Amino acid sequence: MTVASPKNTGEQAYLDLCERIINEGEFRPDRTGTGTKSLFAPPQLRFDLSNDTFPLLTTKKVFSKGIIHELLWFVAGSTDAKVLSDKGVKIWEGNGSREFLDKLGLTHRREGDLGPVYGFQWRHFGAEYIDCDTDYTGQGFDQLQDVIKKLKTNPYDRRIIMSAWNPPDFAKMALPPCHVFCQFYVSFPSEQSPEPNTSKQSKSSSRPKLSCLLYQRSCDMGLGVPFNIASYALLTKMIAHIVDMDCGEFIHTLGDAHVYLDHVEPLKEQITRIPGTFPKLIIKEERRDEIKSIDDFKFEDFEIVDYNPQSVIKMKMSV
C-alpha cells in the first residue's frame, strides 16, 4: 500500500478504497454486462476544500474541462447531450445515442435527449418533462436557488438539500441518477456564530465555511468517482462564492462502491502511484464581482493552478 504526503490523505483514502474493493469486493453482475467487484457503504471519503484546494486526482490526469462543462450544464438545467458534445465533452454520448434510447423504449426522443436527468431535477423538480428543447422557465421547483436562499437566510437549517432522486421520472430518463442528493452545512467560527434564529453575523476576519455531503448510490470508482468528487467540490465553491462564504469540506458517502472488472488492472497501476498535492481552483479576479447569481458562471471564469498529474490511465466507460 502506497503512502501519501500528509497534504493529500484524501486521495490516498480513495486509492486505499479502490484496493480494498479489488481485494475484498463481492463479484456482482451489472446492467452493462461487464461485471464488478463491489463493497456496500464503505467509509466516507473526505476532502478539505479550504484555501482554494480542488480535489482533482493527481495519480492520473483527470478531464477537468469535462467536469466544469458538465457542472455548468447541470446548473443550466440542460438535458441535451449534444450541448456538451459540441464543447468537446462526449461523456453522455453513449447514453444519448439512438441505439441506447431505442433500447429503453424512448423511440420518440431525438438523439441526445436524455430526459429529466440531473439538471432538470435541480432546477425544475416536479415539472412535466416534454423534451430537451422545451423552455421550462418558471416550471417546477428550483432546488438550487432554494439551497442558495436558505444559506443566505437560515444557514442553520437542516434541510439545505438538493435531490435528483425522483422515481416517477425514472422511466423518462436515459439513466437514473447515480449521485442522488447533496446536503450543505455552514460552520461558524465560535466568535462569529449568528444569534439564535437569525443569520446576522458579527464582524470577523474569519468567514463562515460551507461544506457539502454527497450521497451516491452507484459509484464507479475508476472513472465516475474522481469526476464526482471534483464536480461537487466545484459546485460547493460556486455556491460559496454566491453566498459569500469560504469552503470547508466535501464529504462523499458511497452506497454500492464498485470497480468494473475491466478497470481492475488500470486501477492496480494507479494504486502504486504516490499522490501529489492537490491543485487550487480559483475564480478569476476580474470576474469575481460580476458573478452575483449561480447562473452567471461561465467556463472561462475558472482557473486550475498547479495541477501536476501523473500520466493518463485509460479506462473504458460502461453504458
Buried (B, 14 or more C-beta within 10 A) or exposed (E): EBEBEEEBBBBBBBBBBBBBBBEEBEEEEBEEEBBBBBBEEBEEBBBBBEEBBBBBBBBBBBBBEBBBBBBBBBBBBBBBBBBBBEBEBBBBBBBBBEEBBEEBEBEEBBBBBBBBBBBBBBBBBEBEBEEBEEEBEEBBBBBBBBBBBBBEEBBBBEEBBBBBBBEEBEEBBBBBBBBBBBBBBBBBBEEBBBEEEEBEBEEEEEBBBBBBBBBBBBBBBBBBBBBBBBBBBBBBBBBBBBBEBBBBBBBBBBBBBBBBBBBBEBBEEBBEBBBBBBBBBBBEEEBEEEBEEBBEBEEEBBEBEEBEBBEEBEBEBBB
